């Protein structure tokens, strides 16, 4: 089974817009009520049994069970009978809000994420519609629950053999979008190692260096436009909170943030396709970018979006039949790719790799990319042959690949 997600811009009528705006507010209220119910239950179980608080105490029966997704769905069904706003919204859409809340708690328990937070007005920006009718897409229209047939910008056709299974309506600064989940009953074979191998090393001096010696300059998506963003934020801060002018100023700030995001994502996709044009195997370091984002270069690290780029690169490699793998990143800048001699730790200001054993001299990032390439080839069972001893300084390594 193969699933794809395609995003299209919607052209909602005024009535359709009002319907989805009302659904968003209803979904926000359901989220906050369900979260408050769970939070009150946890607070009632965390109090001391031999003393009471001087301010207030949660009084919930001792036999009350912990609120779960199933129990809250049953309560939602009963509440819809008496609440006209809940009854007007799509039932499955509201159930998906409770499912997202359940996933948030699971992420807190298993992945160490923070406690789920309440959402203020306007913070709920997506509606998940898990079921669509038969043939929900016709030409440049899509049939959505609650809105009927909605015009959309058919920026790319739906592939043959795929069927739209569910839709997620998203409200962004630039307008409304629908994310269609397409499904096809096909088996996709795994990509096997083949062809030319390329190792990559990401960094802040250059966004990316390859084992072939190519270095990609690091675009400054946020830093270059930060001055304009600061100006718009200052103008928004001078407006009366909640006024029409304040909302217009906030919309300008949101559109600029979206422009930065789209620019970064476009660069990542184009660079990923460029790498796939030149290689049959791509190897990258398995780095902890969360730790990078907490260092002294946090703003520049987040501006580059290395984690998002590697995720996009992995997807593009799978789509285009290029083998992708991550290798151990420990000591890639401390090993000579020509003779495997350990050269020791380098300072950040030292940008040239010089080996005292074989005299190999090359850019530090390129040398690290060559080490990544060697580790990747060794991991997939290919052999790497170095140039013989006694060669001149600056000579490059060669590789001979043999399948398993």
Secondary structure, 3 states (H helix, E strand, C coil): CEEEEEEEEEECCHHHHHHHHHHHHHHHHHHHHHHHHHHHHHHHHHCCCCCCCCCCCCCCCCCCCCCCHHHHHHHHHHHHHHCHHHHHCCHHHHHHHHHHHHHHHHHHHHHCCCCCCCCCCCCCCEEEECCCCCCCEECCEEEECCCEEEEEECCCCCCCCCEEEEEEEEEECCEEEEEEEEEECCCCCCCCCCCCEEEEEECCCEEEEECCCCEEECCCCCHHHHHHHHHHHHHHHCCCCCCHHHHHHHHHHHHHHHHHHHHHHHHHHHHHHHHHHHCCEEEEECCCHHHHCCCCCHHHHHHHCHHHHHHHHHHHHHHHCCEEEEECCCCCCCECCCCCCECCCCCCCCCEEECCCCCCEEEHHHHHHHHHHHHHHHHCCCCCCCCCCCCCCCCCCCCCCCCC
